[in-house]
Amino acid sequence: MLSATKPSGSLSPAALARLLPAWNSGAGPAYRELADVVRLLVLDGRIALDVALPSERALAETLGVSRTTVTAAYASLREQGFLSASQGSRARTRLPHRAAPAQMPGLVAPDGVIDLAYASLPATGEVVHRAFADALTELPALLPGFGYDPLGLPELREAIAAHYTQAGVPTSAAQILVTSGAQHALNIILRTLAGRQQKVLVDHPTYPNALDAIRASGSRIVPAPLPAAPEGPAAGGAAWDVEAMVAAMRQQRPAMAYLVPDFHNPTGRVMSDLQRRRLVREAAGTGTVLVVDETLRALDLDGVGTSPLAAFSPAVVSIGSLSKSHWAGLRTGWIRAEEELIARFTATRTTMDLGGPVVEQLAAARLVRSFAEPLGARLEALRGNRETLLGLLAEHLPDWHFERPRGGLTVWCRLPSASSTALTVLAPDFGLRVAAGPRFGVGGSFEHFLRVPFTLPPEQLTTAVLALRAAQDRLDAAPQLRRTLKEPEAAAIA
Ligand SMILES: Cc1ncc(COP(=O)(O)O)c(C=O)c1O
């Protein structure tokens, strides 16, 4: 998109005036209208960031308004965080930073507690913001349309299809349904393929919101236990017990299986290509539809580079999302499947909603087209966080065992006693929110496990691990607490 300025440049009064045709409608105070228009120009990228605006006097002369109007407009922009507050020199454009990262919603719960119940990251900064700014410039062309498209914007479906094709799974846009995130996608699939009297096979442990969705669909959950953590630094070897899954598919004949083979939440494991091939073959034999959640696939910290499960069979249904690669706030995901299934999913979708928001999809299309752009920095930071967390756990909680995650966002820790729920209840007293192990399973399993995300910067991870140590100490000093502590409230997790 064209902006009127070069980054770190300056804007002449005449250039700014050209961007401000008919800014003064008389609907409100002139200073406020001027400030509003400049703010929008910064937000949609037509005035770049870190650009010096004209002096108050020069702009007032060019616009033919009083200097007080421009002074008040600049003051208002400064107050809102769109101009630097520097005195004397010319004010420069910027974006508001409302608070230090520690206070950002999503990292810290409203009560000031560090939030590790969410395994999620802040947006890939400027890349996401720029995608939205560019999306706004494309919006006018779509405004004459109705704005409904249950399948998703064609340019986004094209971009997602090209992304799969590039990854070795030839895909057409007709095989893509855009959804409001992976969780929405799973609900659409469950309503279409599962339901009462049906069984759904899952990795055990698995993603808690998926378990809730399967329960809500009325289907019966068939847990396929993941084997105990492989020992040693090359952990990840026997990450899945495919034989046990095959046996469960043959005996129980589940209608579908919900699997997270790519940097599994919560263990961070990745399924080998050999196991993928075998699973796909067996599923075809038992009539089980394999539904794979690839939400974490881009977070390949060790560069494992497996093939998407869909590469092994056209019958595989894939779920994708931008939530972990770019930002959960985009609320954009998708389903990739055969065209006939996409038609059925679309019919289901329109019972819930009639399509996604257009601006988000325009932004998402831009992000998917240059999918890898923000990932290098994201993966590097995550690798650092992973090392920090593993080091902290080894140092401060030496009797906790953990396996080294190959990717994703979380470490699945084995505790020395069945204390996960109790720790979760105590943790907020020490400034931390975490998700208890049993949330990741059925039938009260995983009381010996706790998921610890490495989504926070090192200082906050240190605070978090020290909080876990303190909670563990309190529990060790008074083991009877385990019986008296109430269940934690069913708080939101991701
Ligand atoms: C495996 C898995 N699937 C789905 C989701 C939710 O994705 P979305 O935000 O796209 O609904 C998450 C988020 O934590 C996840 O880890």
The ligand as a Gaussian input file, in Angstrom:
#p B3LYP/6-31G(d) Opt

LIG

0 1
 C       -4.694000     -27.870000      19.413000
 C       -5.497000     -26.614000      19.405000
 N       -6.590000     -26.525000      18.644000
 C       -7.340000     -25.412000      18.609000
 C       -7.028000     -24.315000      19.360000
 C       -7.910000     -23.114000      19.300000
 O       -7.677000     -22.468000      18.109000
 P       -8.526000     -21.211000      17.612000
 O       -8.061000     -20.040000      18.404000
 O       -8.176000     -21.110000      16.166000
 O       -9.975000     -21.528000      17.828000
 C       -5.899000     -24.349000      20.172000
 C       -5.569000     -23.203000      21.023000
 O       -4.906000     -23.336000      22.022000
 C       -5.107000     -25.518000      20.186000
 O       -4.008000     -25.602000      20.949000

